[in-house]
Amino acid sequence: MHETDEDLEAMQALLDATYATAGSHLRGIVSPERRLDARSLAARLDGYCLLSLATVSAAGRPLVSPVDAIFYRGHFYFSTGAEAVRRRHLERDPRVSGSYVPRPEFAVTVHGSATVVDHHHPSMTEFKETLLATFVPHFGPGFADFVEEIPTYYRIDPVKMYSYSRD
C-alpha cells in the first residue's frame, strides 16, 4: 500500500460523497456493511489489477477493454499503446469509467478523467519503481524495457468511486 494519510483522507471523502449520491438500487446492493473504507480498499488494491476501462468513441459510444493497472496513491494508473484506438479516444475525450472485479465478492468502480502522467519525470521515481516491482513478476524482465519505451501513463482522476465487499 502506497497511500499517505492525506491520500486516504481524500479517498474516504470521495467514497463517502459517492455513496451519499447513490440511488436506491445501488444502496440495496452496496449496503453500509458491504462498503470498504479507504484504508481497507487501498490494501486490497495493492498490486496488479486487470481493470475494465471504458472510453468514449468519437460517436459517443462507450468502448470497454481491459488494461493492466495499478492503484497508487489513491488513483488507478494504466498505459496504452501509441497506436491504440483507446489512446485516440483519450486524446479527444478524457472521460473514463473503470471497474475492477476480480471475483463476485469484491468490486471497485471509478468514474472520472484520464490525465497523462510522465512516468519518466524525476518526481515519478517512486511510481516507476512501483510499476517495475508490480509488473516484472507477472510479465518478466522484458517489462522493464516496456516501461522505458512507452511514452506515457494515465492516471484516473476520480469524480466518483465505490466499492463492494461480501468477504
C-alpha positions as CSV (number, residue, x, y, z in Angstrom):
1,M,0.0,0.0,0.0
2,H,1.5,3.4,-1.1
3,E,-1.2,5.8,0.1
4,T,-0.3,8.6,2.5
5,D,-2.7,9.7,5.3
6,E,-3.7,12.6,3.0
7,D,-4.4,10.2,0.1
8,L,-6.6,8.1,2.4
9,E,-8.5,11.1,3.7
10,A,-9.2,12.3,0.1
11,M,-10.2,8.8,-0.9
12,Q,-12.5,8.4,2.0
13,A,-14.2,11.7,1.3
14,L,-14.7,10.6,-2.3
15,L,-16.1,7.2,-1.3
16,D,-18.5,8.9,1.2
17,A,-19.6,11.6,-1.3
18,T,-20.2,8.9,-4.0
19,Y,-22.3,6.8,-1.6
20,A,-24.3,9.8,-0.5
21,T,-25.5,10.3,-4.1
22,A,-26.1,6.6,-4.9
23,G,-29.6,5.5,-5.9
24,S,-31.7,3.1,-4.1
25,H,-30.7,0.2,-6.3
26,L,-27.0,0.6,-5.6
27,R,-27.6,1.2,-1.9
28,G,-29.6,-2.1,-1.9
29,I,-26.6,-4.0,-3.1
30,V,-23.8,-1.9,-1.5
31,S,-25.3,-1.7,1.9
32,P,-23.2,0.1,4.7
33,E,-21.8,-3.2,5.9
34,R,-20.6,-4.1,2.4
35,R,-18.7,-0.8,1.9
36,L,-15.0,-0.7,2.4
37,D,-13.2,2.3,4.0
38,A,-10.3,3.9,2.1
39,R,-7.6,2.1,4.0
40,S,-9.2,-1.4,3.5
41,L,-9.8,-0.6,-0.1
42,A,-6.3,0.6,-0.8
43,A,-4.9,-2.5,0.9
44,R,-7.0,-4.8,-1.3
45,L,-5.9,-2.9,-4.4
46,D,-2.2,-3.4,-3.7
47,G,-0.5,-5.0,-6.8
48,Y,-1.6,-5.8,-10.3
49,C,-5.2,-5.1,-11.3
50,L,-6.8,-6.0,-14.6
51,L,-9.1,-3.0,-15.0
52,S,-12.1,-3.0,-17.4
53,L,-11.8,0.5,-18.8
54,A,-14.4,2.4,-20.8
55,T,-13.5,5.2,-23.0
56,V,-15.8,7.4,-25.2
57,S,-15.7,6.9,-29.0
58,A,-16.0,9.8,-31.5
59,A,-19.6,8.8,-32.0
60,G,-20.2,9.0,-28.2
61,R,-20.4,5.2,-27.7
62,P,-18.6,3.5,-24.8
63,L,-15.7,1.2,-25.6
64,V,-14.7,-1.2,-22.9
65,S,-11.4,-3.2,-22.8
66,P,-9.1,-4.5,-20.2
67,V,-5.9,-2.6,-19.2
68,D,-3.1,-3.6,-16.9
69,A,-3.3,-1.2,-14.0
70,I,-2.0,-0.4,-10.5
71,F,-3.6,1.5,-7.7
72,Y,-1.1,4.0,-6.4
73,R,-1.6,7.0,-4.0
74,G,-5.4,6.7,-4.3
75,H,-5.6,6.5,-8.1
76,F,-5.7,3.8,-10.8
77,Y,-2.9,4.1,-13.3
78,F,-2.7,2.4,-16.7
79,S,-0.9,2.7,-20.0
80,T,-1.9,2.1,-23.6
81,G,-0.1,1.7,-26.9
82,A,0.7,4.7,-29.1
83,E,-1.4,3.3,-31.9
84,A,-4.3,2.1,-29.7
85,V,-7.8,3.2,-30.5
86,R,-8.2,3.8,-26.8
87,R,-5.4,6.4,-26.9
88,R,-7.2,8.3,-29.7
89,H,-10.3,8.3,-27.6
90,L,-8.5,9.6,-24.5
91,E,-6.8,12.4,-26.6
92,R,-10.2,13.6,-27.8
93,D,-12.2,13.0,-24.6
94,P,-10.5,12.0,-21.3
95,R,-13.7,10.8,-19.6
96,V,-13.4,7.2,-18.4
97,S,-15.0,4.6,-16.2
98,G,-13.2,1.6,-14.8
99,S,-14.2,-1.5,-12.9
100,Y,-12.0,-4.0,-11.1
101,V,-14.0,-7.2,-10.3
102,P,-11.5,-10.0,-9.5
103,R,-14.3,-12.1,-8.0
104,P,-18.0,-11.8,-7.3
105,E,-17.4,-10.9,-3.6
106,F,-15.3,-7.8,-4.4
107,A,-15.6,-4.9,-6.8
108,V,-14.5,-1.3,-7.1
109,T,-15.7,1.1,-9.8
110,V,-14.4,4.6,-10.6
111,H,-15.6,7.3,-12.9
112,G,-13.5,10.3,-13.8
113,S,-11.0,11.6,-16.3
114,A,-7.7,10.2,-17.5
115,T,-4.8,12.5,-17.1
116,V,-1.5,12.0,-18.8
117,V,1.4,11.3,-16.4
118,D,5.1,11.5,-17.4
119,H,6.4,8.5,-15.5
120,H,9.9,9.3,-16.7
121,H,10.0,12.6,-14.8
122,P,12.3,12.6,-11.7
123,S,9.3,13.3,-9.4
124,M,7.8,10.0,-10.5
125,T,10.7,7.8,-9.5
126,E,8.8,6.0,-6.7
127,F,5.8,5.4,-9.1
128,K,8.2,3.9,-11.7
129,E,9.8,1.7,-9.1
130,T,6.3,0.5,-8.1
131,L,5.5,-0.3,-11.7
132,L,8.5,-2.4,-12.0
133,A,8.0,-4.2,-8.7
134,T,4.4,-4.9,-9.6
135,F,4.6,-5.9,-13.2
136,V,8.0,-7.6,-13.7
137,P,7.0,-10.6,-11.6
138,H,3.9,-11.0,-13.9
139,F,5.4,-10.3,-17.3
140,G,9.1,-11.0,-16.9
141,P,12.2,-8.8,-17.1
142,G,11.2,-7.5,-20.6
143,F,8.6,-5.4,-18.9
144,A,11.3,-3.0,-17.7
145,D,12.1,-2.3,-21.4
146,F,8.4,-1.7,-22.0
147,V,8.3,0.9,-19.1
148,E,11.2,2.7,-20.7
149,E,9.7,2.7,-24.2
150,I,6.1,3.6,-23.5
151,P,5.7,7.4,-23.7
152,T,3.0,7.9,-21.1
153,Y,0.9,6.5,-18.4
154,Y,-2.6,7.7,-17.5
155,R,-4.0,8.4,-14.0
156,I,-7.7,8.2,-13.4
157,D,-8.7,11.4,-11.5
158,P,-12.0,10.2,-10.0
159,V,-15.2,12.1,-9.5
160,K,-17.0,9.0,-8.2
161,M,-15.7,5.8,-6.6
162,Y,-17.5,3.0,-4.9
163,S,-16.6,-0.4,-3.6
164,Y,-18.4,-3.6,-2.7
165,S,-17.2,-6.4,-0.5
166,R,-19.0,-9.5,0.6
167,D,-15.9,-11.1,2.1
